[in-house]
Amino acid sequence: MELYGYPLKAKFNQPRPPPPKVLPATGTMAAGYKNRIPYHPDSFGMPWMPNSYYKAAALNPTLSPLTESFPGLPPTKIVPFISERPNGVFSRHSLDDWHRSNMTNYKESETTRHNAERLRADLTRTIKDVYQQAKRTQGESTKNLGERVNDIEYWKSELCIELDAMIRETNSLTDMQKRLERALADTEGPFQVAHKCLLNREKRMGIDLVNDDVEKQLITEIKTIRSCRERLQQCLDTVNCQLMCNKEARQELEKDLADKQMGHHIDSKCYQLKNTSRGIHFYKGVERVDATVSVPETWARFTDNNIFRSQSARATSAKLRASTESLLMGTADEMWRQFSKVNDAFTSRITEIANAKSKIQTHLAKTRQEIFQIETKIQVIQKTIRDKEIQLKVAQTRLDERTRRPNVELCRDAAQLRLVQEVNEINETLRNLHQCLRASEDMLQMLVRSKGVLEHDLVVKNNSLFIDQERCMGMRKSYPSTVQILGYV
């Protein structure tokens, strides 16, 4: 039945397709029959099919005759029809060919297996060598990374120590700078007081314009304060320059420390990476990129130079702080002695010209009251003008709307005449109000000028009292103490 099985039954159970020229290979076994298939001109390229299949298939049987010949049999029991063509159409292989083909296949299989075994052994050794080499190389890289992390930690600790010392020194120098600034600012008050005293005393009239001891002591005080200010300013400039040097050294340390921290973080991360770690990827060509900018020698020298520069700046800063402290004490004592001399000279110049001052103040108060009243009137006039302008808008709007009346409705009636008269009256009222407003403003300006004259006259008339008591002694009572001049508060 195998000779007459599935292929023959398939031919009878479905419409016969045109015979193919070459049937497809059934698998890898077809390669074993290469060059062993007998050639026949009538072959269809299927050497594994028996001759009977091709003989039976050549008759082109159909379902109709078989159904009529065997009406009582099911399709699966039908006996295939055997072709009557002669047996010489396809030649068969001999038994020797069959044995030789098997032996050839055996030898080829054995040779292939032997080569595969040798290849597997070579691959096993290669994989083992590659694994060992990779493990050794990775271990050396990990060791180098660990040493690098230790080096970075060492320099980080050195940088932290020096950075803390620099921060403390910079804070101390900053406090000294603030003391200098406060001392310099505190000298501004006495200098302005003495200078203003001289300027105001130049406005004295008559017998008051004398070259007395007060004026001499004031000139001496101005010279003393100016000399102290110059020395303090020079010292402050030096301190500012030193602070800039300290800040630059600190910035270099902080930048170097930040770089060390970042490098420590990256190298620690690289040191902890393993073959089983997450986040590892391929970066093609990264080994050919050389982004390095230093070698271990220059790397260590860079940090060492930063630390040395910071130490030098700290030493200079400490010397500057000591000299600044001495300067503050010397200038404070010198200014305080001259301040006491000027106060003694001002003792006899504080009780004059009180009556003139009282009269001028009375007139000044009345003038200010009048200014307030005229300003109130000006506001009333301005409000009246605004109200009239609103009425003018209403009247003009009515006139404008009435111009849109159609045809004969454009009548010059009493309403039209009254609106025109109202607009003219409001315009005349506005002109009068604006004249009043200008007159009031002119009067206000005259009052303001009169007030200024009275105030100036008050300054002139009370020149001596204003300088000696109000200005000079009043300001000199708030003269900074020695502690303030030294900048401690």
NORGIDA-V968139 format. One record per residue. N is the residue number from 1. RES is the residue in one letter. PHI is phi in whole degrees, -180 to 180 (none if undefined). OMEGA is omega in whole degrees, 0 to 359 (999 if undefined). NEAR is the number of other ideal C-beta (glycine too) atoms within 8 Angstrom. Layout:
BEGIN
N,RES,PHI,OMEGA,NEAR ; N,RES,PHI,OMEGA,NEAR
END
This chain:
BEGIN
1,M,none,180,4 ; 2,E,-65,180,4 ; 3,L,-70,184,7 ; 4,Y,-116,189,10 ; 5,G,-83,194,8 ; 6,Y,-56,183,5 ; 7,P,-63,182,8 ; 8,L,-69,179,12 ; 9,K,-62,179,11 ; 10,A,-64,178,8 ; 11,K,-66,181,11 ; 12,F,-86,184,11 ; 13,N,-91,178,7 ; 14,Q,-143,180,5 ; 15,P,-60,186,3 ; 16,R,-75,175,5 ; 17,P,-78,176,5 ; 18,P,-64,184,3 ; 19,P,-63,179,6 ; 20,P,-74,177,8 ; 21,K,-75,181,5 ; 22,V,-137,177,6 ; 23,L,-83,182,6 ; 24,P,-69,178,4 ; 25,A,-70,183,4 ; 26,T,-90,181,6 ; 27,G,156,182,5 ; 28,T,-70,179,5 ; 29,M,-68,180,7 ; 30,A,-65,179,9 ; 31,A,-67,179,6 ; 32,G,-71,180,8 ; 33,Y,-99,179,10 ; 34,K,-65,180,7 ; 35,N,67,177,3 ; 36,R,-119,181,7 ; 37,I,-86,177,7 ; 38,P,-67,182,8 ; 39,Y,-88,175,5 ; 40,H,-142,183,8 ; 41,P,-61,181,4 ; 42,D,-92,184,5 ; 43,S,-74,177,9 ; 44,F,-99,180,10 ; 45,G,81,180,8 ; 46,M,-125,184,7 ; 47,P,-69,183,8 ; 48,W,-84,178,5 ; 49,M,-84,178,8 ; 50,P,-72,181,6 ; 51,N,-64,183,9 ; 52,S,-63,179,10 ; 53,Y,-65,182,12 ; 54,Y,-73,176,13 ; 55,K,-66,180,13 ; 56,A,-67,182,15 ; 57,A,-70,182,11 ; 58,A,-71,182,8 ; 59,L,-83,180,8 ; 60,N,54,181,6 ; 61,P,-71,177,9 ; 62,T,-124,183,6 ; 63,L,-77,185,7 ; 64,S,-66,180,6 ; 65,P,-66,182,8 ; 66,L,-66,180,11 ; 67,T,-69,179,8 ; 68,E,-72,183,6 ; 69,S,-75,182,6 ; 70,F,-127,183,7 ; 71,P,-71,185,6 ; 72,G,-92,184,3 ; 73,L,-102,174,7 ; 74,P,-72,182,5 ; 75,P,-61,182,7 ; 76,T,-78,182,5 ; 77,K,-99,183,6 ; 78,I,-72,178,11 ; 79,V,-83,181,5 ; 80,P,-62,180,9 ; 81,F,-84,182,7 ; 82,I,-94,180,7 ; 83,S,-73,179,11 ; 84,E,-98,180,4 ; 85,R,-70,182,6 ; 86,P,-65,183,4 ; 87,N,-74,184,4 ; 88,G,-82,182,4 ; 89,V,-67,177,10 ; 90,F,-117,178,9 ; 91,S,-90,179,5 ; 92,R,-98,176,6 ; 93,H,-79,176,7 ; 94,S,-86,179,6 ; 95,L,-66,178,6 ; 96,D,-65,177,6 ; 97,D,-62,181,9 ; 98,W,-64,179,9 ; 99,H,-68,179,8 ; 100,R,-62,178,8 ; 101,S,-63,178,11 ; 102,N,-64,181,8 ; 103,M,-63,179,8 ; 104,T,-62,178,8 ; 105,N,-63,179,9 ; 106,Y,-62,182,8 ; 107,K,-65,178,8 ; 108,E,-62,179,8 ; 109,S,-63,181,8 ; 110,E,-65,179,8 ; 111,T,-64,180,8 ; 112,T,-63,179,8 ; 113,R,-65,179,8 ; 114,H,-62,178,8 ; 115,N,-64,179,8 ; 116,A,-65,179,8 ; 117,E,-64,178,8 ; 118,R,-63,178,8 ; 119,L,-63,178,8 ; 120,R,-63,178,8 ; 121,A,-64,178,8 ; 122,D,-63,179,8 ; 123,L,-64,179,8 ; 124,T,-63,178,8 ; 125,R,-64,180,8 ; 126,T,-64,179,8 ; 127,I,-62,179,8 ; 128,K,-64,178,8 ; 129,D,-63,180,8 ; 130,V,-63,180,8 ; 131,Y,-63,180,8 ; 132,Q,-65,179,8 ; 133,Q,-64,179,8 ; 134,A,-63,179,8 ; 135,K,-65,179,8 ; 136,R,-66,180,8 ; 137,T,-64,179,8 ; 138,Q,-65,178,8 ; 139,G,-64,178,8 ; 140,E,-64,178,8 ; 141,S,-62,178,8 ; 142,T,-63,178,9 ; 143,K,-63,179,8 ; 144,N,-64,177,8 ; 145,L,-64,177,11 ; 146,G,-63,177,9 ; 147,E,-63,179,8 ; 148,R,-64,178,9 ; 149,V,-61,178,12 ; 150,N,-64,178,8 ; 151,D,-62,180,9 ; 152,I,-64,178,12 ; 153,E,-62,179,9 ; 154,Y,-63,181,8 ; 155,W,-69,175,11 ; 156,K,-62,179,12 ; 157,S,-64,178,8 ; 158,E,-64,179,10 ; 159,L,-64,179,15 ; 160,C,-63,180,9 ; 161,I,-63,181,8 ; 162,E,-68,179,12 ; 163,L,-65,177,13 ; 164,D,-63,179,8 ; 165,A,-64,179,10 ; 166,M,-67,179,15 ; 167,I,-64,178,9 ; 168,R,-63,180,8 ; 169,E,-66,178,13 ; 170,T,-64,178,13 ; 171,N,-64,178,8 ; 172,S,-64,179,10 ; 173,L,-68,176,15 ; 174,T,-66,175,9 ; 175,D,-61,177,8 ; 176,M,-65,177,13 ; 177,Q,-62,178,12 ; 178,K,-64,177,9 ; 179,R,-63,177,13 ; 180,L,-63,180,15 ; 181,E,-63,178,10 ; 182,R,-65,179,11 ; 183,A,-64,178,15 ; 184,L,-66,178,12 ; 185,A,-68,179,7 ; 186,D,-70,176,12 ; 187,T,-77,180,15 ; 188,E,-66,180,9 ; 189,G,-61,178,11 ; 190,P,-59,179,15 ; 191,F,-65,178,12 ; 192,Q,-66,178,8 ; 193,V,-63,181,13 ; 194,A,-64,180,13 ; 195,H,-66,179,9 ; 196,K,-67,177,10 ; 197,C,-61,178,13 ; 198,L,-64,180,12 ; 199,L,-65,181,8 ; 200,N,-68,179,12 ; 201,R,-70,175,12 ; 202,E,-70,179,7 ; 203,K,-88,177,9 ; 204,R,-65,183,10 ; 205,M,-120,176,7 ; 206,G,66,186,5 ; 207,I,-69,180,4 ; 208,D,-72,179,8 ; 209,L,-81,180,7 ; 210,V,-125,177,5 ; 211,N,-88,185,4 ; 212,D,-92,182,8 ; 213,D,-68,179,6 ; 214,V,-62,181,13 ; 215,E,-65,179,10 ; 216,K,-63,180,10 ; 217,Q,-68,177,12 ; 218,L,-65,179,13 ; 219,I,-63,178,9 ; 220,T,-64,179,10 ; 221,E,-65,178,14 ; 222,I,-62,179,12 ; 223,K,-63,180,8 ; 224,T,-64,181,11 ; 225,I,-64,180,14 ; 226,R,-64,178,9 ; 227,S,-64,179,8 ; 228,C,-66,180,12 ; 229,R,-64,179,12 ; 230,E,-63,179,8 ; 231,R,-67,178,10 ; 232,L,-67,180,15 ; 233,Q,-67,176,9 ; 234,Q,-62,178,8 ; 235,C,-65,179,12 ; 236,L,-65,177,12 ; 237,D,-62,178,8 ; 238,T,-63,179,9 ; 239,V,-64,178,14 ; 240,N,-63,177,9 ; 241,C,-62,179,8 ; 242,Q,-67,176,13 ; 243,L,-64,176,12 ; 244,M,-62,177,8 ; 245,C,-63,179,10 ; 246,N,-62,180,15 ; 247,K,-66,177,9 ; 248,E,-64,178,8 ; 249,A,-63,179,13 ; 250,R,-66,179,13 ; 251,Q,-64,177,8 ; 252,E,-63,178,11 ; 253,L,-64,181,15 ; 254,E,-65,178,9 ; 255,K,-64,179,8 ; 256,D,-63,179,12 ; 257,L,-66,178,12 ; 258,A,-63,177,8 ; 259,D,-64,179,8 ; 260,K,-64,179,13 ; 261,Q,-64,178,9 ; 262,M,-65,177,8 ; 263,G,-63,178,9 ; 264,H,-64,179,12 ; 265,H,-63,182,8 ; 266,I,-67,181,8 ; 267,D,-67,176,12 ; 268,S,-64,177,9 ; 269,K,-63,178,8 ; 270,C,-65,180,8 ; 271,Y,-65,182,10 ; 272,Q,-88,179,7 ; 273,L,-69,177,7 ; 274,K,-130,179,5 ; 275,N,-66,181,4 ; 276,T,-99,182,3 ; 277,S,-75,175,8 ; 278,R,-85,175,3 ; 279,G,83,176,4 ; 280,I,-94,184,6 ; 281,H,-141,172,4 ; 282,F,-86,173,3 ; 283,Y,-128,187,5 ; 284,K,-65,177,4 ; 285,G,79,182,6 ; 286,V,-68,179,6 ; 287,E,-70,179,4 ; 288,R,-89,179,5 ; 289,V,-92,180,6 ; 290,D,-108,182,4 ; 291,A,-98,182,4 ; 292,T,-76,179,5 ; 293,V,-126,181,3 ; 294,S,-152,174,7 ; 295,V,-118,183,6 ; 296,P,-53,181,6 ; 297,E,-67,179,6 ; 298,T,-68,178,8 ; 299,W,-63,180,9 ; 300,A,-70,180,10 ; 301,R,-66,179,8 ; 302,F,-61,179,10 ; 303,T,-67,179,13 ; 304,D,-64,177,8 ; 305,N,-66,177,8 ; 306,N,-62,180,13 ; 307,I,-66,179,12 ; 308,F,-64,178,8 ; 309,R,-63,179,10 ; 310,S,-66,179,16 ; 311,Q,-64,178,9 ; 312,S,-64,179,8 ; 313,A,-64,179,14 ; 314,R,-66,179,12 ; 315,A,-64,178,8 ; 316,T,-64,180,10 ; 317,S,-65,180,14 ; 318,A,-65,178,9 ; 319,K,-64,180,8 ; 320,L,-66,178,13 ; 321,R,-64,179,11 ; 322,A,-65,179,8 ; 323,S,-66,179,9 ; 324,T,-67,178,13 ; 325,E,-61,178,9 ; 326,S,-65,180,8 ; 327,L,-64,180,11 ; 328,L,-61,181,15 ; 329,M,-67,181,9 ; 330,G,-66,181,8 ; 331,T,-66,180,14 ; 332,A,-63,181,12 ; 333,D,-67,181,9 ; 334,E,-66,181,10 ; 335,M,-68,181,14 ; 336,W,-67,179,10 ; 337,R,-64,180,8 ; 338,Q,-68,178,13 ; 339,F,-63,179,12 ; 340,S,-65,179,8 ; 341,K,-64,180,11 ; 342,V,-66,179,14 ; 343,N,-62,178,10 ; 344,D,-65,181,7 ; 345,A,-74,181,11 ; 346,F,-84,188,13 ; 347,T,-63,186,7 ; 348,S,-91,188,4 ; 349,R,-121,187,10 ; 350,I,-128,187,10 ; 351,T,-121,188,4 ; 352,E,-107,170,7 ; 353,I,60,180,10 ; 354,A,-78,183,8 ; 355,N,-66,180,6 ; 356,A,-61,179,9 ; 357,K,-63,182,12 ; 358,S,-65,180,8 ; 359,K,-64,181,8 ; 360,I,-62,179,13 ; 361,Q,-66,179,9 ; 362,T,-64,178,8 ; 363,H,-63,180,9 ; 364,L,-66,178,12 ; 365,A,-66,179,8 ; 366,K,-65,179,8 ; 367,T,-64,179,12 ; 368,R,-65,178,9 ; 369,Q,-63,179,8 ; 370,E,-66,177,9 ; 371,I,-62,179,12 ; 372,F,-63,181,8 ; 373,Q,-67,180,8 ; 374,I,-68,176,12 ; 375,E,-65,177,9 ; 376,T,-64,178,8 ; 377,K,-63,179,9 ; 378,I,-61,178,12 ; 379,Q,-64,179,8 ; 380,V,-65,180,8 ; 381,I,-63,179,12 ; 382,Q,-61,178,9 ; 383,K,-66,178,8 ; 384,T,-63,179,9 ; 385,I,-63,179,12 ; 386,R,-63,179,8 ; 387,D,-65,179,8 ; 388,K,-66,178,12 ; 389,E,-64,177,9 ; 390,I,-66,177,8 ; 391,Q,-62,179,10 ; 392,L,-65,177,12 ; 393,K,-62,180,8 ; 394,V,-64,182,8 ; 395,A,-65,180,12 ; 396,Q,-67,177,9 ; 397,T,-66,178,8 ; 398,R,-63,178,9 ; 399,L,-62,181,12 ; 400,D,-66,178,8 ; 401,E,-65,181,7 ; 402,R,-71,175,11 ; 403,T,-69,181,7 ; 404,R,-94,177,6 ; 405,R,-67,185,8 ; 406,P,-83,167,5 ; 407,N,50,187,5 ; 408,V,-73,178,4 ; 409,E,-68,177,6 ; 410,L,-74,187,8 ; 411,C,-106,174,7 ; 412,R,-82,184,4 ; 413,D,-92,181,6 ; 414,A,-65,178,5 ; 415,A,-63,180,7 ; 416,Q,-64,181,11 ; 417,L,-65,181,9 ; 418,R,-68,179,8 ; 419,L,-65,178,12 ; 420,V,-63,179,9 ; 421,Q,-64,179,8 ; 422,E,-63,179,10 ; 423,V,-62,180,12 ; 424,N,-65,179,8 ; 425,E,-63,181,8 ; 426,I,-66,178,12 ; 427,N,-62,178,9 ; 428,E,-65,178,8 ; 429,T,-64,179,9 ; 430,L,-64,178,12 ; 431,R,-63,178,8 ; 432,N,-65,180,8 ; 433,L,-65,178,12 ; 434,H,-67,176,9 ; 435,Q,-64,177,8 ; 436,C,-63,180,9 ; 437,L,-63,179,12 ; 438,R,-65,178,8 ; 439,A,-64,179,8 ; 440,S,-65,179,12 ; 441,E,-66,176,9 ; 442,D,-62,179,8 ; 443,M,-65,177,9 ; 444,L,-62,178,12 ; 445,Q,-63,178,8 ; 446,M,-65,177,8 ; 447,L,-66,178,12 ; 448,V,-64,177,9 ; 449,R,-64,177,8 ; 450,S,-64,177,9 ; 451,K,-63,178,12 ; 452,G,-64,178,8 ; 453,V,-64,179,8 ; 454,L,-64,179,12 ; 455,E,-64,177,9 ; 456,H,-64,179,8 ; 457,D,-64,177,9 ; 458,L,-62,178,12 ; 459,V,-65,182,10 ; 460,V,-68,184,9 ; 461,K,-67,182,10 ; 462,N,-104,185,12 ; 463,N,-58,185,15 ; 464,S,-66,180,11 ; 465,L,-66,180,14 ; 466,F,-63,182,11 ; 467,I,-73,189,14 ; 468,D,-76,186,12 ; 469,Q,-102,186,10 ; 470,E,-73,184,8 ; 471,R,-84,190,13 ; 472,C,-68,185,13 ; 473,M,-70,177,12 ; 474,G,-63,178,9 ; 475,M,-74,185,11 ; 476,R,-73,174,13 ; 477,K,-69,178,6 ; 478,S,-96,179,7 ; 479,Y,-62,183,10 ; 480,P,-63,179,8 ; 481,S,-75,179,6 ; 482,T,-62,179,8 ; 483,V,-64,179,7 ; 484,Q,-69,179,11 ; 485,I,-63,177,15 ; 486,L,-70,176,11 ; 487,G,83,181,13 ; 488,Y,-79,181,6 ; 489,V,-126,999,5
END
